[in-house]
């Protein structure tokens, strides 16, 4: 069988090596995420026999330090009495 992305060869899936275009797309994605930031939120509840024992509210903010500082400065300027 021909090799390619996800093509089975001897019972295994074979991925093609990432070319320059795929690397560029990934680099652009990482750059945008770090520049603008992304928030991932979720809830976890641990329960036994239908009784909730532990509840975790999770929030992850992923951004570059410089971007976070700029966003905080903008918030502070808007909060100042005009």
N, C-alpha and C positions, 0 to 999 in steps of 0.2 A: 504494500500500500504506500501511497505517497505521503511524505511527511508534511505536516502543516499544523495549524492551530487546532488542537482537539481531535486530530485524526488518530484512530486506534492503530497502533503498531504492536504486534505481538502481545495483545492484551493490555497495553498501556496507552494512555493519552500522551501525545507528543506535542509540545508547544514550539512554535517557531521562535527563534531568537528575536528580541525586540530590536527593531530597526531605529534609525535616527528619528523618524517621524513619531513613533510611539514614545520615545524618550523625551522629545520636545513637548508632546501633549502632557505627559506626566509632569515635566518641569513647569509648564504653564499653570497646571492645576495646583501644584504645591505653592507656586508664587502667588496665585490669586487667593488661596485659602489663608496663607500667612499675611497677605496684605489686607484683606477684608475681614478675616476671622470667620470662624464657624462655631456654632453652639450645638452640642449634642446633649440631649436631655432624656432622662428615663427614670422609671420608678421600679423598685424591687421590694416585694413583700415576702417575707419568710413566715410561713405558717405551718402549724402542726395540728392535725385533726380538725381543720377548719377554723382554728384560732390564730389570728395574726399575732406573731411574736415580735417581729422586727420589720420596720418600714424604712426604706432608704430612698430619698429623693436625690437623684444624681444630676449634676449639670457640669458639663465640661466645655470650657471656652478655649479654643485653640487659635492663637494668633501670634504674630511677631511682637516682641516687646515694644518696638518702636511704634507699631500700629496701635497697640493698647494704650500707650502714653498719649498719642495724638487723639484717640477717641475720648480719653478721660479729660484732656484739656478742652476739647469741644464741649463736653457735658458741663464742665465747670464754668465756661464762658456763658452758656445758655442759662445756667442756674443763678448767675449773678443778677442782683436787682438792677434794672435798667434805668 
